[in-house]
């Protein structure tokens, strides 16, 4: 009887542990991305490196120089639709007003059947074509609850085609572009590349998304 009780207890504990592990896995898989993304942008002969730090609705975008020193910081609050530019060199910060959206684009979005692995991530190909501008951008996307990315792009409202064309891709709100290449359609020339170098899933300190102590607000 005692042996039967112990066997039942051990089996119940095993089932509880298995169910708990599966529940945790599901919770983790649906949680918004939190961590650091390091990527490189190539435009012509110019290379620039960037870091994204992400926590909930907050994003810290760092621009690095050729010796990996931080030369510019942008703090984005997706929930509040706020953008703050920070200058480490001058120890100043500027609360940027919302920018007007650009003109509507006429593009064709092609979701191909091509897939490949990049940085150990399963990626699929999406091509955005704009015949009027003689441009196309090939994106390799991975899915992973990167829901911060599109709202952040809308707040930054950059006029770079890499960002503008990505916003035209519908139904991939959880995706991150691990790699993207901009081409001139008529010549096949490569104009720019964005390549992810690393993605780290780890908790981020809230202090990363605050104005550093001792910085002064820039007033026009």
GROMACS elastic network, one bead per residue, 0.5 to 0.9 nm:
[ bonds ]
;  ai    aj funct       b0    kb
    1     4     6  0.50655   500
    1     5     6  0.62065   500
    1     6     6  0.87108   500
    2     5     6  0.50921   500
    2     6     6  0.62901   500
    2     7     6  0.86655   500
    3     6     6  0.51863   500
    3     7     6  0.61853   500
    3     8     6  0.86305   500
    4     7     6  0.51125   500
    4     8     6  0.61436   500
    4     9     6  0.85448   500
    5     8     6  0.51485   500
    5     9     6  0.60914   500
    5    10     6  0.86184   500
    6    10     6  0.60830   500
    6    11     6  0.85449   500
    7    10     6  0.51692   500
    7    11     6  0.61530   500
    7    12     6  0.85831   500
    8    11     6  0.51395   500
    8    12     6  0.61041   500
    8    13     6  0.85758   500
    9    12     6  0.51338   500
    9    13     6  0.61596   500
    9    14     6  0.86170   500
   10    13     6  0.50959   500
   10    14     6  0.61633   500
   10    15     6  0.87109   500
   11    14     6  0.50298   500
   11    15     6  0.62435   500
   11    16     6  0.86171   500
   12    15     6  0.51563   500
   12    16     6  0.61289   500
   12    17     6  0.85646   500
   13    16     6  0.50738   500
   13    17     6  0.60740   500
   13    18     6  0.85606   500
   14    17     6  0.51496   500
   14    18     6  0.61378   500
   14    19     6  0.86308   500
   15    18     6  0.51021   500
   15    19     6  0.61048   500
   15    20     6  0.84509   500
   16    19     6  0.52362   500
   16    20     6  0.60144   500
   16    21     6  0.85462   500
   17    20     6  0.50844   500
   17    21     6  0.60968   500
   17    22     6  0.86180   500
   18    21     6  0.51447   500
   18    22     6  0.62163   500
   18    23     6  0.85805   500
   19    22     6  0.51202   500
   19    23     6  0.60766   500
   19    24     6  0.85694   500
   20    23     6  0.50346   500
   20    24     6  0.61175   500
   20    25     6  0.85792   500
   21    24     6  0.50850   500
   21    25     6  0.61553   500
   21    26     6  0.86715   500
   22    25     6  0.50560   500
   22    26     6  0.62697   500
   22    27     6  0.86628   500
   23    26     6  0.51697   500
   23    27     6  0.62176   500
   23    28     6  0.86500   500
   24    27     6  0.50495   500
   24    28     6  0.60978   500
   24    29     6  0.85353   500
   25    28     6  0.51520   500
   25    29     6  0.61250   500
   25    30     6  0.87511   500
   26    29     6  0.51245   500
   26    30     6  0.63748   500
   26    31     6  0.86912   500
   27    30     6  0.53768   500
   27    31     6  0.61680   500
   28    31     6  0.52101   500
   28    32     6  0.84421   500
   29    32     6  0.82610   500
   29   144     6  0.75887   500
   29   145     6  0.78074   500
   30    33     6  0.88227   500
   30   144     6  0.83274   500
   30   145     6  0.67830   500
   31    34     6  0.85011   500
   31   145     6  0.69553   500
   32    55     6  0.83968   500
   32    56     6  0.67726   500
   32   144     6  0.81698   500
   32   145     6  0.52317   500
   32   146     6  0.64615   500
   32   147     6  0.65887   500
   32   148     6  0.79102   500
   32   174     6  0.88379   500
   33    54     6  0.71477   500
   33    55     6  0.74413   500
   33    56     6  0.76461   500
   33   144     6  0.71673   500
   33   145     6  0.56787   500
   33   146     6  0.54639   500
   33   147     6  0.74461   500
   33   148     6  0.78639   500
   33   201     6  0.71830   500
   33   202     6  0.88904   500
   34    53     6  0.77135   500
   34    54     6  0.51597   500
   34    56     6  0.68334   500
   34   146     6  0.86896   500
   34   200     6  0.84154   500
   34   201     6  0.59300   500
   34   202     6  0.61148   500
   34   203     6  0.60953   500
   34   204     6  0.69615   500
   35    52     6  0.81369   500
   35    53     6  0.58362   500
   35    54     6  0.54023   500
   35    55     6  0.68850   500
   35   199     6  0.75139   500
   35   200     6  0.54403   500
   35   203     6  0.59570   500
   35   204     6  0.61532   500
   36    51     6  0.68713   500
   36    52     6  0.55255   500
   36    54     6  0.63747   500
   36   198     6  0.80994   500
   36   199     6  0.59516   500
   36   200     6  0.51087   500
   36   201     6  0.66886   500
   36   202     6  0.74440   500
   36   204     6  0.81517   500
   37    50     6  0.82557   500
   37    51     6  0.56707   500
   37    52     6  0.50090   500
   37    53     6  0.66139   500
   37    54     6  0.83658   500
   37   196     6  0.73529   500
   37   197     6  0.77485   500
   37   198     6  0.58604   500
   37   200     6  0.63293   500
   37   201     6  0.86913   500
   38    49     6  0.74318   500
   38    50     6  0.58645   500
   38    52     6  0.64631   500
   38    53     6  0.88880   500
   38   195     6  0.89032   500
   38   196     6  0.61049   500
   38   197     6  0.54964   500
   38   198     6  0.52643   500
   38   199     6  0.65363   500
   38   200     6  0.86214   500
   39    48     6  0.86293   500
   39    49     6  0.58913   500
   39    50     6  0.54678   500
   39    51     6  0.65094   500
   39    52     6  0.84047   500
   39   178     6  0.87001   500
   39   194     6  0.70010   500
   39   195     6  0.55728   500
   39   198     6  0.69545   500
   39   199     6  0.88328   500
   40    47     6  0.68796   500
   40    48     6  0.57103   500
   40    50     6  0.62100   500
   40    51     6  0.88957   500
   40   193     6  0.80024   500
   40   194     6  0.57704   500
   40   195     6  0.53294   500
   40   196     6  0.63800   500
   40   197     6  0.69906   500
   41    46     6  0.81396   500
   41    47     6  0.57186   500
   41    48     6  0.52220   500
   41    49     6  0.62609   500
   41    50     6  0.78683   500
   41   192     6  0.72485   500
   41   193     6  0.56687   500
   41   195     6  0.65380   500
   41   196     6  0.88499   500
   42    45     6  0.70289   500
   42    46     6  0.56846   500
   42    48     6  0.65344   500
   42    49     6  0.88612   500
   42   191     6  0.83153   500
   42   192     6  0.53983   500
   42   193     6  0.50508   500
   42   194     6  0.65055   500
   42   195     6  0.84073   500
   43    46     6  0.52781   500
   43    47     6  0.65708   500
   43    48     6  0.85124   500
   43   190     6  0.88459   500
   43   191     6  0.60717   500
   43   193     6  0.66360   500
   43   194     6  0.89073   500
   44    47     6  0.81301   500
   44   190     6  0.82688   500
   44   191     6  0.61641   500
   44   192     6  0.65752   500
   47    65     6  0.89568   500
   47    66     6  0.80296   500
   48    63     6  0.74711   500
   48    64     6  0.66709   500
   48    65     6  0.66245   500
   48    66     6  0.72316   500
   49    62     6  0.84845   500
   49    63     6  0.62506   500
   49    64     6  0.52635   500
   49    65     6  0.69759   500
   49    66     6  0.79033   500
   49    68     6  0.75459   500
   50    61     6  0.70259   500
   50    62     6  0.54736   500
   50    64     6  0.57764   500
   50    65     6  0.89543   500
   50    70     6  0.88471   500
   51    60     6  0.78334   500
   51    61     6  0.57495   500
   51    62     6  0.50397   500
   51    63     6  0.67727   500
   51    64     6  0.79166   500
   52    59     6  0.66698   500
   52    60     6  0.56534   500
   52    62     6  0.65293   500
   53    58     6  0.82282   500
   53    59     6  0.56322   500
   53    61     6  0.66011   500
   53    62     6  0.83464   500
   53   204     6  0.73582   500
   53   208     6  0.78848   500
   53   209     6  0.85350   500
   54    57     6  0.76266   500
   54    58     6  0.58896   500
   54    60     6  0.65292   500
   54    61     6  0.88410   500
   54   148     6  0.78184   500
   54   203     6  0.88829   500
   54   204     6  0.71871   500
   54   209     6  0.88429   500
   55    58     6  0.52610   500
   55    59     6  0.65310   500
   55    60     6  0.88281   500
   55   148     6  0.89966   500
   55   203     6  0.75772   500
   55   204     6  0.62213   500
   55   205     6  0.82203   500
   55   206     6  0.76731   500
   55   209     6  0.85381   500
   56    59     6  0.81547   500
   56    78     6  0.89536   500
   56   148     6  0.79135   500
   57    76     6  0.81503   500
   57    77     6  0.58019   500
   57    78     6  0.51548   500
   57    79     6  0.57357   500
   57    80     6  0.86324   500
   57   148     6  0.66715   500
   58    75     6  0.73569   500
   58    76     6  0.58014   500
   58    78     6  0.63248   500
   58    79     6  0.79665   500
   58   148     6  0.80766   500
   58   206     6  0.89407   500
   58   209     6  0.66606   500
   59    74     6  0.80903   500
   59    75     6  0.58857   500
   59    76     6  0.50548   500
   59    77     6  0.65511   500
   59    78     6  0.78557   500
   59   148     6  0.77496   500
   59   149     6  0.89953   500
   59   152     6  0.77683   500
   59   208     6  0.89364   500
   59   209     6  0.69943   500
   60    73     6  0.69056   500
   60    74     6  0.58350   500
   60    76     6  0.63676   500
   60    77     6  0.89742   500
   60   208     6  0.70449   500
   60   209     6  0.60490   500
   61    72     6  0.82041   500
   61    73     6  0.56021   500
   61    74     6  0.50697   500
   61    75     6  0.64286   500
   61    76     6  0.79183   500
   62    70     6  0.62798   500
   62    71     6  0.75444   500
   62    72     6  0.58290   500
   62    74     6  0.66105   500
   62    75     6  0.88708   500
   63    68     6  0.86610   500
   63    69     6  0.82201   500
   63    70     6  0.57299   500
   63    71     6  0.58101   500
   63    72     6  0.51584   500
   63    73     6  0.64056   500
   63    74     6  0.86497   500
   64    67     6  0.75766   500
   64    69     6  0.51886   500
   64    71     6  0.56878   500
   64    72     6  0.73089   500
   65    68     6  0.51420   500
   65    69     6  0.54625   500
   65    70     6  0.66306   500
   65    71     6  0.64990   500
   66    69     6  0.74624   500
   68    71     6  0.88270   500
   70    73     6  0.74673   500
   70    88     6  0.74436   500
   71    87     6  0.70527   500
   71    88     6  0.64153   500
   71    89     6  0.70123   500
   72    85     6  0.76533   500
   72    86     6  0.62757   500
   72    87     6  0.54790   500
   72    88     6  0.65147   500
   72    89     6  0.83163   500
   73    84     6  0.83284   500
   73    85     6  0.59435   500
   73    87     6  0.65136   500
   73    88     6  0.75809   500
   74    83     6  0.68491   500
   74    84     6  0.56415   500
   74    86     6  0.59749   500
   74    87     6  0.88451   500
   75    82     6  0.80755   500
   75    83     6  0.57762   500
   75    84     6  0.50567   500
   75    85     6  0.64111   500
   75    86     6  0.76638   500
   75   208     6  0.89114   500
   75   209     6  0.62363   500
   75   210     6  0.78304   500
   75   211     6  0.85332   500
   76    80     6  0.87200   500
   76    81     6  0.75311   500
   76    82     6  0.57833   500
   76    84     6  0.65338   500
   76    85     6  0.88209   500
   76   152     6  0.67912   500
   76   155     6  0.76764   500
   76   156     6  0.82175   500
   76   209     6  0.82209   500
   77    80     6  0.54875   500
   77    81     6  0.57363   500
   77    82     6  0.50737   500
   77    83     6  0.65448   500
   77    84     6  0.86821   500
   77   152     6  0.79533   500
   77   155     6  0.87457   500
   77   209     6  0.88114   500
   78    81     6  0.50090   500
   78    82     6  0.67451   500
   78    83     6  0.86665   500
   78   148     6  0.72659   500
   78   151     6  0.61326   500
   78   152     6  0.61207   500
   78   155     6  0.75464   500
   79    82     6  0.79473   500
   79   151     6  0.88962   500
   80    83     6  0.89833   500
   81    98     6  0.78002   500
   81   151     6  0.84842   500
   81   152     6  0.85078   500
   81   155     6  0.63468   500
   82    95     6  0.77529   500
   82    96     6  0.75461   500
   82    97     6  0.78123   500
   82    98     6  0.74783   500
   82   155     6  0.72257   500
   83    94     6  0.85446   500
   83    95     6  0.61525   500
   83    96     6  0.55282   500
   83    97     6  0.74261   500
   83    98     6  0.77717   500
   83   155     6  0.70394   500
   83   156     6  0.73715   500
   84    93     6  0.67368   500
   84    94     6  0.55542   500
   84    96     6  0.56840   500
   84    97     6  0.89074   500
   84   211     6  0.87495   500
   85    92     6  0.84369   500
   85    93     6  0.55218   500
   85    94     6  0.51234   500
   85    95     6  0.64272   500
   85    96     6  0.69224   500
   86    90     6  0.87590   500
   86    91     6  0.73742   500
   86    92     6  0.59378   500
   86    94     6  0.64659   500
   86    95     6  0.88485   500
   86   211     6  0.76961   500
   86   212     6  0.89035   500
   86   215     6  0.86429   500
   87    90     6  0.55156   500
   87    91     6  0.54932   500
   87    92     6  0.52780   500
   87    93     6  0.61118   500
   87    94     6  0.86020   500
   87   215     6  0.88260   500
   88    92     6  0.71120   500
   88    93     6  0.87418   500
   88   215     6  0.85892   500
   89    92     6  0.80787   500
   90    93     6  0.87629   500
   90   215     6  0.84339   500
   90   216     6  0.89797   500
   91   212     6  0.84342   500
   91   214     6  0.73920   500
   91   216     6  0.64422   500
   91   217     6  0.88027   500
   92   214     6  0.88856   500
   92   215     6  0.52201   500
   92   217     6  0.56313   500
   92   218     6  0.59193   500
   93   211     6  0.75393   500
   93   215     6  0.67767   500
   93   216     6  0.62315   500
   93   218     6  0.57086   500
   94   216     6  0.88095   500
   94   217     6  0.59426   500
   94   218     6  0.53052   500
   94   219     6  0.76369   500
   95   217     6  0.80924   500
   95   218     6  0.82147   500
   96    99     6  0.84276   500
   98   155     6  0.69669   500
   98   156     6  0.83704   500
   98   157     6  0.86090   500
   99   155     6  0.74842   500
   99   156     6  0.77244   500
   99   157     6  0.64809   500
  100   157     6  0.76379   500
  101   104     6  0.86158   500
  101   154     6  0.80976   500
  101   157     6  0.65898   500
  102   105     6  0.86219   500
  102   157     6  0.79506   500
  102   158     6  0.89265   500
  102   159     6  0.76132   500
  102   164     6  0.88748   500
  105   130     6  0.78550   500
  105   164     6  0.84939   500
  105   165     6  0.82537   500
  105   168     6  0.82229   500
  106   129     6  0.86102   500
  106   130     6  0.62963   500
  106   131     6  0.81114   500
  106   132     6  0.76455   500
  107   128     6  0.64960   500
  107   129     6  0.53634   500
  107   131     6  0.73988   500
  107   132     6  0.85944   500
  107   165     6  0.79644   500
  107   168     6  0.76660   500
  108   127     6  0.80970   500
  108   128     6  0.56880   500
  108   129     6  0.50535   500
  108   130     6  0.65626   500
  108   131     6  0.86086   500
  108   168     6  0.87945   500
  109   126     6  0.70714   500
  109   127     6  0.58173   500
  109   129     6  0.64335   500
  109   168     6  0.75787   500
  109   169     6  0.65720   500
  109   170     6  0.87061   500
  110   125     6  0.85516   500
  110   126     6  0.56960   500
  110   127     6  0.50621   500
  110   128     6  0.63163   500
  110   129     6  0.80156   500
  111   114     6  0.85739   500
  111   124     6  0.82847   500
  111   125     6  0.63377   500
  111   127     6  0.64335   500
  111   128     6  0.87427   500
  112   115     6  0.84851   500
  112   124     6  0.77152   500
  112   125     6  0.57612   500
  112   126     6  0.60409   500
  112   127     6  0.76163   500
  113   124     6  0.73173   500
  113   125     6  0.70944   500
  113   126     6  0.88546   500
  114   123     6  0.86161   500
  114   124     6  0.58752   500
  114   125     6  0.55928   500
  114   126     6  0.86434   500
  115   122     6  0.72558   500
  115   123     6  0.55847   500
  115   125     6  0.62598   500
  115   140     6  0.82547   500
  116   121     6  0.82742   500
  116   122     6  0.61389   500
  116   123     6  0.53858   500
  116   124     6  0.64975   500
  116   125     6  0.84266   500
  116   140     6  0.84480   500
  117   120     6  0.57304   500
  117   121     6  0.52829   500
  117   123     6  0.57129   500
  117   124     6  0.85866   500
  118   121     6  0.52232   500
  118   122     6  0.67295   500
  118   123     6  0.67223   500
  118   140     6  0.86891   500
  118   142     6  0.89584   500
  118   178     6  0.73681   500
  118   179     6  0.84412   500
  119   122     6  0.85676   500
  119   178     6  0.84298   500
  119   196     6  0.83901   500
  119   197     6  0.79105   500
  119   198     6  0.73962   500
  119   199     6  0.84972   500
  121   142     6  0.66457   500
  121   143     6  0.88032   500
  121   178     6  0.86919   500
  122   141     6  0.82531   500
  122   142     6  0.59987   500
  122   143     6  0.80252   500
  123   140     6  0.56773   500
  123   141     6  0.50863   500
  123   143     6  0.77077   500
  123   177     6  0.87302   500
  123   178     6  0.77593   500
  124   139     6  0.80882   500
  124   140     6  0.53710   500
  124   141     6  0.53883   500
  124   142     6  0.66724   500
  125   138     6  0.69725   500
  125   139     6  0.57231   500
  125   141     6  0.64158   500
  126   137     6  0.84195   500
  126   138     6  0.60594   500
  126   139     6  0.51858   500
  126   140     6  0.64450   500
  126   141     6  0.73879   500
  126   169     6  0.82138   500
  127   136     6  0.69074   500
  127   137     6  0.57271   500
  127   139     6  0.60262   500
  127   140     6  0.87161   500
  128   135     6  0.84449   500
  128   136     6  0.55304   500
  128   137     6  0.53495   500
  128   138     6  0.66040   500
  128   139     6  0.80070   500
  128   165     6  0.64483   500
  128   166     6  0.77427   500
  128   168     6  0.79073   500
  128   169     6  0.77164   500
  129   133     6  0.88540   500
  129   134     6  0.80847   500
  129   135     6  0.61177   500
  129   137     6  0.66552   500
  129   138     6  0.87542   500
  129   165     6  0.83817   500
  129   185     6  0.85167   500
  130   133     6  0.55607   500
  130   134     6  0.60281   500
  130   135     6  0.53322   500
  130   136     6  0.60234   500
  130   137     6  0.88858   500
  130   165     6  0.87192   500
  130   185     6  0.87949   500
  131   135     6  0.63863   500
  131   136     6  0.79820   500
  131   185     6  0.77988   500
  132   135     6  0.78608   500
  133   136     6  0.86625   500
  133   184     6  0.86246   500
  133   185     6  0.89078   500
  134   183     6  0.84113   500
  134   184     6  0.57336   500
  134   185     6  0.52380   500
  134   186     6  0.65640   500
  135   161     6  0.87446   500
  135   182     6  0.70456   500
  135   183     6  0.57031   500
  135   185     6  0.52498   500
  135   186     6  0.82566   500
  136   165     6  0.87325   500
  136   181     6  0.83413   500
  136   182     6  0.58871   500
  136   183     6  0.53521   500
  136   184     6  0.65939   500
  136   185     6  0.62337   500
  137   161     6  0.83137   500
  137   162     6  0.71543   500
  137   165     6  0.75218   500
  137   166     6  0.86447   500
  137   180     6  0.66082   500
  137   181     6  0.54426   500
  137   183     6  0.61147   500
  137   184     6  0.89137   500
  138   179     6  0.82237   500
  138   180     6  0.54004   500
  138   181     6  0.53207   500
  138   182     6  0.66180   500
  138   183     6  0.81728   500
  139   166     6  0.82126   500
  139   177     6  0.60645   500
  139   178     6  0.77084   500
  139   179     6  0.59709   500
  139   181     6  0.67685   500
  139   182     6  0.88996   500
  140   176     6  0.83590   500
  140   177     6  0.55720   500
  140   178     6  0.57769   500
  140   179     6  0.52275   500
  140   180     6  0.61523   500
  141   172     6  0.87094   500
  141   175     6  0.59442   500
  141   176     6  0.54606   500
  141   178     6  0.57316   500
  141   179     6  0.73050   500
  141   180     6  0.86484   500
  142   174     6  0.83925   500
  142   175     6  0.53710   500
  142   176     6  0.54952   500
  142   177     6  0.65710   500
  142   178     6  0.66722   500
  143   146     6  0.74095   500
  143   172     6  0.79147   500
  143   173     6  0.87079   500
  143   174     6  0.56673   500
  143   176     6  0.64989   500
  144   147     6  0.84555   500
  144   174     6  0.58607   500
  144   175     6  0.60283   500
  144   176     6  0.74123   500
  145   148     6  0.82366   500
  145   173     6  0.78108   500
  145   175     6  0.64992   500
  145   176     6  0.83943   500
  146   149     6  0.60108   500
  146   150     6  0.85512   500
  146   173     6  0.73760   500
  146   175     6  0.54921   500
  146   176     6  0.59667   500
  147   150     6  0.67993   500
  147   151     6  0.76739   500
  147   173     6  0.58572   500
  147   175     6  0.72559   500
  147   176     6  0.86349   500
  148   151     6  0.59096   500
  148   152     6  0.61212   500
  148   153     6  0.88252   500
  148   173     6  0.87847   500
  148   174     6  0.83408   500
  149   152     6  0.51528   500
  149   153     6  0.62500   500
  149   154     6  0.88021   500
  149   173     6  0.81344   500
  149   174     6  0.83056   500
  149   175     6  0.81395   500
  149   176     6  0.73293   500
  150   153     6  0.50729   500
  150   154     6  0.63414   500
  150   155     6  0.88064   500
  150   166     6  0.82565   500
  150   167     6  0.66291   500
  150   173     6  0.70036   500
  150   174     6  0.89011   500
  151   154     6  0.51326   500
  151   155     6  0.64077   500
  151   156     6  0.87862   500
  152   155     6  0.51555   500
  152   156     6  0.62146   500
  152   157     6  0.84221   500
  153   156     6  0.50906   500
  153   157     6  0.58461   500
  153   158     6  0.72539   500
  153   163     6  0.66959   500
  153   164     6  0.82644   500
  153   167     6  0.77223   500
  154   158     6  0.79942   500
  154   163     6  0.89247   500
  154   164     6  0.89038   500
  154   167     6  0.80118   500
  155   158     6  0.85068   500
  157   160     6  0.88468   500
  157   163     6  0.81931   500
  157   164     6  0.80401   500
  158   161     6  0.83351   500
  158   163     6  0.66710   500
  158   164     6  0.72042   500
  159   162     6  0.86005   500
  159   163     6  0.73180   500
  159   164     6  0.65423   500
  160   163     6  0.56125   500
  160   164     6  0.62086   500
  160   165     6  0.85414   500
  161   165     6  0.55931   500
  161   166     6  0.80695   500
  161   182     6  0.80818   500
  162   165     6  0.56993   500
  162   166     6  0.63100   500
  162   180     6  0.77425   500
  162   181     6  0.82106   500
  162   182     6  0.71229   500
  162   192     6  0.82480   500
  162   193     6  0.85794   500
  162   194     6  0.82942   500
  163   166     6  0.52569   500
  163   167     6  0.65399   500
  164   167     6  0.54369   500
  164   168     6  0.70064   500
  165   168     6  0.52531   500
  165   169     6  0.72482   500
  166   169     6  0.55263   500
  166   170     6  0.88506   500
  166   177     6  0.86365   500
  167   170     6  0.75389   500
  169   172     6  0.67923   500
  169   173     6  0.86597   500
  170   173     6  0.73232   500
  171   174     6  0.84962   500
  172   175     6  0.55421   500
  172   176     6  0.87717   500
  173   176     6  0.86240   500
  176   179     6  0.88136   500
  177   180     6  0.65558   500
  177   194     6  0.83823   500
  177   195     6  0.84173   500
  177   196     6  0.79868   500
  178   194     6  0.78776   500
  178   195     6  0.62246   500
  178   196     6  0.51830   500
  178   197     6  0.85066   500
  179   193     6  0.74641   500
  179   194     6  0.55556   500
  179   196     6  0.61414   500
  180   192     6  0.83254   500
  180   193     6  0.57139   500
  180   194     6  0.52229   500
  180   195     6  0.66844   500
  181   190     6  0.70270   500
  181   191     6  0.76924   500
  181   192     6  0.59209   500
  181   194     6  0.65908   500
  181   195     6  0.86188   500
  182   189     6  0.84701   500
  182   190     6  0.58414   500
  182   191     6  0.55058   500
  182   192     6  0.51894   500
  182   193     6  0.63410   500
  182   194     6  0.88833   500
  183   186     6  0.88140   500
  183   187     6  0.81933   500
  183   188     6  0.57605   500
  183   189     6  0.54797   500
  183   191     6  0.57338   500
  183   192     6  0.75387   500
  184   187     6  0.56967   500
  184   188     6  0.52085   500
  184   189     6  0.52376   500
  184   190     6  0.65586   500
  184   191     6  0.70994   500
  185   188     6  0.53715   500
  185   189     6  0.76149   500
  186   189     6  0.82353   500
  187   190     6  0.89398   500
  190   193     6  0.78400   500
  196   199     6  0.76007   500
  204   207     6  0.85487   500
  204   208     6  0.75582   500
  205   208     6  0.58451   500
  205   209     6  0.80462   500
  206   209     6  0.57865   500
  206   210     6  0.72307   500
  207   210     6  0.52673   500
  207   211     6  0.81830   500
  207   212     6  0.81163   500
  208   211     6  0.82173   500
  208   212     6  0.83967   500
  209   212     6  0.88230   500
  210   213     6  0.86891   500
  211   214     6  0.86334   500
  211   215     6  0.69949   500
  212   215     6  0.59465   500
  213   216     6  0.88274   500
